[in-house]
Amino acid sequence: MLALKPPLQSLASFAQQRSSNMPRKINAEAAAGFGTRLATLRKAAGITQTAFAAEIGISQRMMAYYEGPSAHPPANLLPRMAQALGVSVDALLGNETAKRRSKATDTRLQRRLQQIEKLDAGERRQVLQVLDAFIERGQLKRRAQGKAA
């Protein structure tokens, strides 16, 4: 004898059960303002579109596109963007307030230091001498202002 299978669930109950198991959508409000938030964070960090794009490995044109109202970068770029801006990925996505990490340094200065490290020893020594002169001059100015006050 053939065993009969129970009747299929109705399509509506199947769809309802299926949708309850699906992951929730991204907060629409947070997703809608991604481009604006990205531009705001980039400007607060003092980085140009061109410099930011070069740092994360994309073109300036793509950077401008991602800062637009309807475009979103691929997920693999988010960690690099967040690191360059000194914020968490959650802050970049709008899931938490964007607090600059205390360890984050000026990325522009950091890039310059990396470029200096690539120079040959003689050029590096010259750059350091110039930097030392500026630092010493600044310290002398502060001391003079302190005595004048």
N, C-alpha and C positions, 0 to 999 in steps of 0.2 A: 504494500500500500504506500501511496505517496502522502507524505506529511505536508499539509498546507502551511504556508508561511503566514504570519499575521499581516493584516493590511498595512500598507505604508502610512506613515504619519501624513497629516495634511501638509501641504506646501507651506502654509502660513506658520504652523508650529515649528516646522523644520527650519525655516528662515529665522524665526525668533530665537530658537535654540542656537543656531549657527552664529548669529550676530552677538549673542551674549558672550561667546567664546572668543570673539575677535578683539584684538587690542584696540584701545581707545585712540581716537584721533588726537593729533597735536592740538593744543590750545589754539583755536583759530585767532584769537586776539594777539597772542604772542607771535604766531607765524606771520600775521599780517604786517607787523611792524619790523620785520627782520632787517630789511634794507636800511631803514631809518636808524635803527638801533646800531647796526654795523657802522654806518657813517658817523654817528655820534661818538661811539667808542673809539673809532680810528682818529677822529679829530681831537678828542680828549687826550689821546696818547701823543698827539703832535706829529702824526705820520701822514704823509701825502698818499694819495691813491697809488701813484707810481711806485713809491718806496715800499708800501705795504704789499702791493701785488708782487713785486720782485722778491720780497722776503718770504712770501708763501708759495711762490713758484707759479704764478699765473700772469696773464697780461693785464695791463691797466684797463683795457676795454672790458674784460671780464669782471674786473673789480667794480667798475662803474655799473655794470649790469647787475651784479649782486646787491649793490646799494640801491637799486631801483625798487619800485613798489611791489612787483610781482615775482621776482626771481629769487631763487634760493640756491646756495652753493651745494655741491655734493657733500655727503656726510664725511668723506675722507679729508676734506679741507677744514672742517670745523675745529679739530684740535690744533692745527697749525695757526689758524686765525686767532683762536683764544690765547694761545701761548704768545703770539706776537703782540697782542693787545694787553696781555697781563691780566686776563680775566678767566673765569671758568667757562666751559662750554655751555653750562646751564645759564650763566649770565648772558652769554652771547645769544642764546635761544630765547631769552626772556623769561626763563623759569625761576630766576632768582635775581635779586638786585645786583647790579654790576658794581662790585667793589673791586678796586684795583688791588691785586695781590701785593702784600708788603714787600715781598722779595723781588717783584718786578722792577727792573731798572729801565731807564730811558733806552728804548730799543734803537733809536738813532745813534746814541752814544755807543751802545753795544756794537752796532754794525761798524762804526768807525774804528773801534778798538780791534775788532776782528780783522779789518783791513790793514791796520798798523802791524798786527802780528804777522801778516804775510809779507811785509817788506823785508829787505835784507838787513843784516845787523847794523850797518853804517847808517842807513836811512832811519831805522828804528831809533838809534841813539840820538840822531838829530831831532826827531819828533819829540822824544822824551825831554831833551834839553829845552825845547820851546815850551812844552807843557810845564816843566818845572819853573821856568821863568814867569809864566803867567800865574801859576799858583803862588809863587813867592810875592809877586806884585800885588795880588789880591790880599794876601795876608798882611802886607805892609800897609795897604790902604785901610784895612779894617782897624789895625792898630793905631794909625794916625787919626782916624775918625773917633776912635775910643778915647784918645788923649784930648782931642779937641772938645769933646762933649763934657 
